[in-house]
Amino acid sequence: NTCLYGATGGEMYAAGRAGERFGVRNSGALAVVEGVGDHCCEYMTGGVIVVLGRTGVNFGAGMTGGFAYVLDVEREFVDRYNHELVDIHRISLEGMENHLQHLRALLRNHIEYTGSVWAGRLLADFRDALHKFWLVKPKAASLEALTEELRRAA
């Protein structure tokens, strides 16, 4: 529980599920995990969180910066994120190439650092898996600004 609470930088790859309040007040860390408990990304102001599995409730409450990629195999994430403060978008092949490439690179890193079989399956069938991912961003942040930020970082 509370892993990466207030993190300001660095990277974390975990072939497993994180507990409650993962990435709360994250302002710059990048993390890839295979599931999270309630309140993930709460009050997040920066950084990137990738969740390759189920989330708890209240995802992104108070999120004002950064973004997340969430795999939604069971199609239940729409009932688990904070609708008042964050927006979710499907990652598509059109207009979101930078996010697609970024997510693919993060999956490769996750496999390299953890040996994750699950991430290996997702990467092997990336074209099919892609439509199961959501991009989660604060309502105040435009999708275009996030895309431009990724373009500059590449």
Backbone as numpy.savetxt, mean C-alpha at the origin, in Angstrom:
# Nx Ny Nz CAx CAy CAz Cx Cy Cz
2.04 -5.33 16.90 1.21 -4.13 16.90 2.08 -2.87 16.90
1.57 -1.82 16.33 2.17 -0.48 16.24 3.52 -0.45 15.55
3.83 -1.40 14.72 5.09 -1.39 13.97 5.09 -0.19 13.02
6.23 0.45 12.90 6.44 1.65 12.09 5.66 2.86 12.61
5.30 2.85 13.85 4.60 3.98 14.45 5.54 5.19 14.43
5.17 6.20 13.67 5.97 7.43 13.58 7.24 7.28 12.77
7.34 6.27 11.92 8.56 6.06 11.12 8.80 7.25 10.20
10.07 7.64 10.06 10.43 8.77 9.22 11.18 8.36 7.96
11.57 7.10 7.87 12.29 6.65 6.68 12.62 5.18 6.79
13.33 4.69 5.79 13.74 3.29 5.76 12.76 2.42 5.02
13.12 1.14 4.93 12.28 0.16 4.24 12.10 -1.05 5.13
10.92 -1.69 5.00 10.62 -2.90 5.75 9.88 -3.86 4.83
10.35 -5.10 4.79 9.69 -6.15 4.03 9.45 -7.31 4.98
8.19 -7.74 5.10 7.86 -8.82 6.02 6.97 -9.84 5.32
7.46 -11.08 5.25 6.67 -12.17 4.68 5.75 -12.69 5.77
4.76 -11.91 6.08 3.82 -12.24 7.13 2.88 -11.08 7.35
2.00 -11.27 8.29 0.95 -10.30 8.59 1.37 -9.40 9.76
1.09 -8.11 9.63 1.34 -7.15 10.71 0.08 -7.03 11.57
0.25 -6.50 12.76 -0.86 -6.37 13.69 -1.61 -5.06 13.55
-2.20 -4.64 14.65 -3.01 -3.41 14.69 -2.12 -2.18 14.56
-2.69 -1.13 14.01 -2.06 0.18 13.90 -0.70 0.16 13.20
-0.60 -0.60 12.15 0.64 -0.67 11.36 0.80 0.62 10.57
1.97 1.23 10.65 2.28 2.43 9.88 1.57 3.69 10.34
1.07 3.70 11.57 0.42 4.90 12.10 1.45 6.02 12.21
1.07 7.20 11.77 1.93 8.37 11.77 3.22 8.17 10.95
3.19 7.23 10.03 4.32 7.05 9.11 4.50 8.33 8.31
5.72 8.82 8.27 5.96 10.04 7.50 7.02 9.85 6.43
7.49 8.61 6.22 8.50 8.45 5.18 8.97 7.03 4.93
8.54 6.07 5.70 8.99 4.69 5.51 8.22 4.02 4.38
8.87 3.05 3.77 8.25 2.19 2.78 8.17 0.80 3.38
7.01 0.16 3.28 6.87 -1.17 3.86 5.99 -2.05 3.00
6.35 -3.33 2.93 5.54 -4.34 2.25 5.27 -5.44 3.26
3.99 -5.73 3.49 3.56 -6.80 4.41 2.45 -7.58 3.73
2.10 -8.71 4.32 1.14 -9.61 3.67 -0.23 -9.62 4.33
-0.52 -8.60 5.10 -1.81 -8.42 5.76 -1.61 -7.50 6.95
-2.67 -6.83 7.37 -2.59 -5.92 8.51 -3.89 -5.97 9.32
-3.78 -5.54 10.57 -4.95 -5.43 11.44 -5.65 -4.10 11.24
-6.44 -3.72 12.23 -7.22 -2.48 12.18 -6.32 -1.24 12.23
-6.81 -0.17 11.64 -6.23 1.18 11.72 -4.89 1.34 11.00
-4.61 0.54 10.02 -3.36 0.70 9.24 -3.36 2.07 8.57
-2.20 2.68 8.52 -1.97 3.98 7.87 -2.73 5.13 8.53
-3.14 4.96 9.77 -3.85 6.02 10.48 -2.91 7.21 10.68
-3.37 8.39 10.37 -2.59 9.64 10.50 -1.28 9.61 9.72
-1.21 8.84 8.69 0.00 8.76 7.86 0.18 10.08 7.10
1.41 10.59 7.07 1.69 11.85 6.38 2.64 11.69 5.21
3.24 10.52 5.06 4.17 10.27 3.96 4.54 8.80 3.91
5.31 8.45 2.90 5.75 7.07 2.77 4.79 6.24 1.93
5.12 4.95 1.83 4.34 4.02 1.02 4.17 2.73 1.80
2.94 2.24 1.86 2.64 0.95 2.49 2.01 0.05 1.44
2.50 -1.18 1.34 1.92 -2.18 0.43 1.40 -3.31 1.30
0.12 -3.64 1.11 -0.50 -4.73 1.86 -0.92 -5.80 0.86
-0.27 -6.95 0.94 -0.53 -8.04 0.01 -1.52 -9.04 0.60
-2.54 -8.52 1.23 -3.53 -9.39 1.85 -4.61 -8.58 2.54
-5.32 -9.24 3.39 -6.48 -8.67 4.08 -6.08 -7.53 5.04
-6.96 -6.55 5.14 -6.76 -5.46 6.09 -7.85 -5.53 7.15
-7.58 -4.88 8.26 -8.62 -4.67 9.26 -9.45 -3.46 8.86
-10.26 -2.98 9.78 -11.14 -1.84 9.51 -10.42 -0.52 9.75
-11.02 0.55 9.25 -10.57 1.93 9.48 -9.23 2.23 8.82
-8.96 1.62 7.70 -7.70 1.84 6.97 -7.65 3.29 6.51
-6.55 3.97 6.81 -6.31 5.31 6.32 -6.99 6.45 7.06
-7.55 6.20 8.22 -8.21 7.28 8.97 -7.19 8.36 9.30
-7.47 9.58 8.95 -6.57 10.69 9.24 -5.37 10.76 8.31
-5.34 9.97 7.27 -4.21 9.94 6.33 -4.19 11.25 5.53
-3.06 11.97 5.60 -2.95 13.24 4.88 -1.83 13.24 3.84
-1.02 12.19 3.81 0.07 12.11 2.84 0.47 10.68 2.61
1.37 10.52 1.64 1.80 9.19 1.26 0.67 8.46 0.54
0.88 7.17 0.31 -0.16 6.36 -0.30 0.11 4.90 -0.02
-0.86 4.07 -0.38 -0.75 2.63 -0.14 -1.28 1.86 -1.34
-0.75 0.66 -1.52 -1.31 -0.30 -2.46 -1.88 -1.43 -1.61
-3.13 -1.81 -1.86 -3.77 -2.85 -1.08 -4.34 -3.91 -2.02
-3.91 -5.14 -1.83 -4.44 -6.27 -2.59 -5.77 -6.68 -1.96
-6.79 -6.78 -2.80 -8.15 -7.06 -2.32 -8.71 -8.30 -3.02
-8.18 -9.45 -2.69 -8.58 -10.70 -3.32 -10.04 -11.03 -3.03
-10.46 -10.79 -1.80 -11.81 -11.16 -1.39 -12.85 -10.07 -1.65
-12.44 -8.98 -2.25 -13.32 -7.85 -2.60 -14.11 -7.33 -1.40
-13.39 -7.10 -0.31 -14.04 -6.58 0.90 -13.41 -5.29 1.39
-12.37 -4.81 0.71 -11.68 -3.61 1.16 -12.60 -2.39 1.13
-13.54 -2.36 0.22 -14.45 -1.19 0.14 -15.23 -0.99 1.43
-15.33 -2.00 2.26 -16.01 -1.88 3.55 -15.04 -1.67 4.71
-13.75 -1.58 4.41 -12.74 -1.54 5.48 -11.94 -0.24 5.54
-11.98 0.56 4.50 -11.19 1.80 4.53 -12.05 2.96 5.02
-11.41 4.04 5.41 -12.09 5.21 5.93 -12.58 6.07 4.75
-13.84 6.00 4.43 -14.41 6.67 3.27 -14.38 8.19 3.37
-14.35 8.71 4.57 -14.36 10.17 4.75 -13.04 10.82 4.39
-11.93 10.12 4.55 -10.63 10.77 4.43 -9.73 10.25 3.31
-10.04 9.08 2.75 -9.20 8.56 1.67 -10.05 8.13 0.48
-9.42 8.15 -0.67 -10.02 7.66 -1.91 -9.28 6.40 -2.33
-9.97 5.53 -3.04 -9.31 4.35 -3.58 -9.53 4.31 -5.10
-8.51 3.84 -5.80 -8.54 3.74 -7.26 -7.94 2.41 -7.67
-8.55 1.78 -8.66 -7.95 0.58 -9.23 -6.74 1.00 -10.05
-5.69 0.21 -9.99 -4.51 0.48 -10.80 -4.78 -0.10 -12.18
-4.72 0.75 -13.18 -5.04 0.31 -14.53 -3.79 0.38 -15.41
-3.88 -0.26 -16.55 -2.78 -0.25 -17.50 -2.69 1.08 -18.23
-3.76 1.85 -18.20 -3.79 3.13 -18.89 -3.69 4.28 -17.90
-2.70 5.11 -18.08 -2.57 6.32 -17.26 -1.93 6.11 -15.90
-1.67 4.87 -15.53 -1.08 4.62 -14.21 0.17 3.74 -14.35
0.86 3.89 -15.47 2.04 3.06 -15.73 3.09 3.20 -14.64
3.26 4.41 -14.12 4.28 4.61 -13.08 3.93 3.83 -11.82
2.65 3.82 -11.44 2.24 3.05 -10.27 2.37 1.56 -10.53
2.03 1.13 -11.73 2.16 -0.27 -12.11 3.62 -0.71 -11.99
4.53 0.07 -12.54 5.96 -0.25 -12.47 6.47 -0.20 -11.03
6.01 0.77 -10.26 6.42 0.90 -8.87 5.98 -0.31 -8.06
4.72 -0.70 -8.22 4.21 -1.86 -7.51 4.97 -3.13 -7.90
5.22 -3.31 -9.17 5.97 -4.48 -9.64 7.38 -4.50 -9.01
8.03 -3.37 -8.97 9.37 -3.29 -8.37 9.33 -3.61 -6.88
8.30 -3.14 -6.19 8.17 -3.44 -4.76 7.92 -4.93 -4.52
7.14 -5.56 -5.39 6.95 -7.01 -5.29 8.27 -7.75 -5.50
9.05 -7.31 -6.47 10.37 -7.94 -6.71 11.26 -7.79 -5.48
11.29 -6.60 -4.90 12.09 -6.38 -3.69 11.61 -7.28 -2.56
10.31 -7.38 -2.41 9.74 -8.21 -1.34 10.18 -9.67 -1.51
10.15 -10.16 -2.71 10.60 -11.53 -2.98 12.08 -11.67 -2.69
12.87 -10.71 -3.14 14.32 -10.77 -2.93 14.69 -10.77 -1.45
14.04 -9.92 -0.66 14.39 -9.77 0.75 13.76 -10.81 1.66
12.60 -11.37 1.25 11.90 -12.29 2.16 11.73 -13.70 1.62
11.88 -13.88 0.32 11.61 -15.18 -0.27 10.12 -15.51 -0.30
9.26 -14.52 -0.22 7.82 -14.71 -0.15 7.28 -15.49 -1.35
6.69 -16.63 -1.06 6.05 -17.44 -2.09 4.81 -16.72 -2.62
4.05 -16.09 -1.72 2.84 -15.36 -2.11 3.17 -14.24 -3.08
4.17 -13.44 -2.79 4.56 -12.35 -3.69 5.05 -12.92 -5.02
5.72 -14.06 -4.98 6.16 -14.72 -6.21 4.99 -15.10 -7.10
3.93 -15.61 -6.49 2.73 -15.96 -7.26 2.09 -14.71 -7.87
2.03 -13.64 -7.09 1.45 -12.40 -7.59 2.26 -11.84 -8.76
3.57 -11.88 -8.64 4.42 -11.36 -9.71 4.34 -12.24 -10.95
4.28 -13.55 -10.76 4.19 -14.47 -11.90 2.91 -14.26 -12.70
1.85 -13.86 -12.03 0.56 -13.63 -12.68 0.15 -12.16 -12.50
1.12 -11.27 -12.69 0.92 -9.86 -12.37 -0.22 -9.23 -13.15
-0.35 -9.57 -14.40 -1.41 -8.98 -15.23 -2.79 -9.28 -14.64
-3.00 -10.49 -14.15 -4.28 -10.86 -13.53 -4.40 -10.26 -12.13
-3.30 -10.26 -11.38 -3.34 -9.76 -10.00 -3.55 -8.25 -9.95
-3.09 -7.54 -10.95 -3.12 -6.08 -10.95 -4.52 -5.53 -10.71
-5.54 -6.12 -11.31 -6.91 -5.59 -11.16 -7.48 -5.84 -9.76
-6.74 -6.53 -8.90 -7.18 -6.78 -7.53 -6.54 -5.79 -6.54
-5.70 -4.91 -7.03 -5.03 -3.92 -6.18 -5.78 -2.59 -6.20
-5.81 -1.96 -5.04 -6.30 -0.59 -4.90 -5.12 0.32 -4.61
-5.14 1.51 -5.17 -4.25 2.59 -4.77 -5.06 3.41 -3.78
-4.53 3.59 -2.58 -5.21 4.34 -1.52 -4.46 5.64 -1.31
-5.18 6.75 -1.37 -4.55 8.06 -1.22 -5.45 8.99 -0.42
-4.86 9.98 0.22 -5.69 10.97 0.93 -6.58 11.69 -0.07
-7.78 12.05 0.34 -8.70 12.78 -0.55 -8.08 14.08 -1.05
-7.28 14.72 -0.21 -6.69 16.01 -0.58 -5.60 15.88 -1.64
-5.04 14.70 -1.83 -3.97 14.50 -2.81 -4.58 14.09 -4.15
-4.15 14.73 -5.20 -4.66 14.35 -6.52 -3.88 13.14 -7.04
-4.55 12.35 -7.82 -3.91 11.19 -8.44 -2.78 11.64 -9.35
-2.98 12.76 -10.03 -1.95 13.29 -10.91 -0.69 13.69 -10.13
-0.87 14.27 -8.95 0.28 14.67 -8.13 1.06 13.44 -7.66
0.36 12.38 -7.27 1.04 11.15 -6.86 1.81 10.54 -8.03
1.20 10.55 -9.19 1.86 10.01 -10.40 3.09 10.82 -10.73
3.00 12.14 -10.64 4.14 13.00 -10.91 5.26 12.77 -9.89
4.88 12.57 -8.64 5.87 12.29 -7.59 6.62 11.00 -7.90
5.91 9.97 -8.34 6.56 8.72 -8.71 7.46 8.91 -9.93
7.01 9.68 -10.89 7.79 9.93 -12.10 9.11 10.62 -11.74
9.05 11.59 -10.84 10.27 12.30 -10.43 11.21 11.40 -9.66
10.66 10.48 -8.87 11.48 9.59 -8.06 12.15 8.49 -8.87
11.60 8.19 -10.03 12.14 7.10 -10.87 13.45 7.45 -11.54
